[in-house]
Amino acid sequence: MKQIFGVPLWLMKDYLADLGAVETEPGVMRGDGWRASLRKSEPYRIGSLVVGRIEVDFTGDEATLEQLLEKLHWKTMRGGG
């Protein structure tokens, strides 16, 4: 399971769709050779700061997932500061 902070569930679904996935049932995205189950998680709290969090379970061929996660990494990078 991979925890992702600061990316809303709807946006993660969009990112995965951009990478070739379709939502086959609520919270389940399937791509060519991989599957992702998504769900909201409890927000992460640091003092008064609250950061949204989702959990994603990826399954599939290891090489396929490695390529997928590399592409997803670039989509989820956040600038700031």
Secondary structure, 3 states (H helix, E strand, C coil): CEEEECCCHHHHHHHHHHCCCEEEECCEEEECCEEEEEEEEEEEEECCEEEEEEEEEEEECHHHHHHHHHHHHHHHCCCCC
